[in-house]
Amino acid sequence: MPNRLVVALIASVLAGEAKADAQFLSRFVWDRPENYFGGISALDLMPDGESFVAIGDNAQVITGRILRDGDAIIGLEQSKWIGGLRDPMGKRVSLMQSDSEGVDLLPDGSFYVSFERQARVWKYENWDAPAQRLPKDTAFPGLQINSALEAVAVDASGTLYTIPERSGEVDRPFPVYVFRDGEWRTPLSLPRRGKYLVVGADFGPHGRLYILERWFRGLLGFSTRVRSFGVSDLALREEREVLRTRAGTHDNLEGISVWQGKDGALRLTMISDDNNNILQTTEIVEYRLTD
């Protein structure tokens, strides 16, 4: 059956699973035989929508290209496997230091990575360079264990934003930590809606901040939600929910990249963390925003 027909059939099944302003395009299960593969928790694409970098929980890095037939993802071309990021001393990041959760590439090739277990953000000039320490906000040590800095995103001005997975209370907004001019500030907060937790973030090409969230529904599986916001110095504004899926539609989507297709419409490309669990999968899914 032609790839495009398969995608059309899947899209017809999932049409009722997503909000009307997000059109399902494609799902691709990524599997490799190497022992290092798995636990992929972050993804960032270049503006062409093809070149990508993926980062796993244990600071492993994979770069390559996404292959498509029209709107259908048909494969991934891996260009490089990097055995692990380095710490500020130039040594490979240890398991105790790892639990890397977010990545954002900058135009000059440098990038930021956020870590969850020991809450921090490190900057890298390239994939094999030692990490550059950023100051730690005084609030970082108080973040919940295994629920710290999940999402990292950089806007067009180079300002860095990072958000923890949990806010600490079900009725408390998520703090948004902003790094600018060499110091952290917390002028913004992300409203908490329901039981969804923050797992990823990215700025779209028009300056809106897209937040990927998940809700684990037990045996029903994961529900995914994406909200977008305009960003000012004082607030996240103009909240829009652009995607929400029913439980079990996708696996544990944790990484998100927002880019503009040749047709001018925005795409959401997301990747799931299989937690190195044989019962889960690493899948890449794409949606087109129609509004």
Helices and strands as residue ranges (DSSP letters): H 3-14, G 15-17, E 22-29, E 40-45, E 51-56, E 61-69, E 72-82, E 100-105, E 111-115, E 120-124, E 132-133, G 140-142, E 149-154, E 160-164, E 174-180, E 183-190, E 197-203, E 209-216, G 218-220, E 222-231, E 236-244, E 253-260, E 266-272, E 283-289
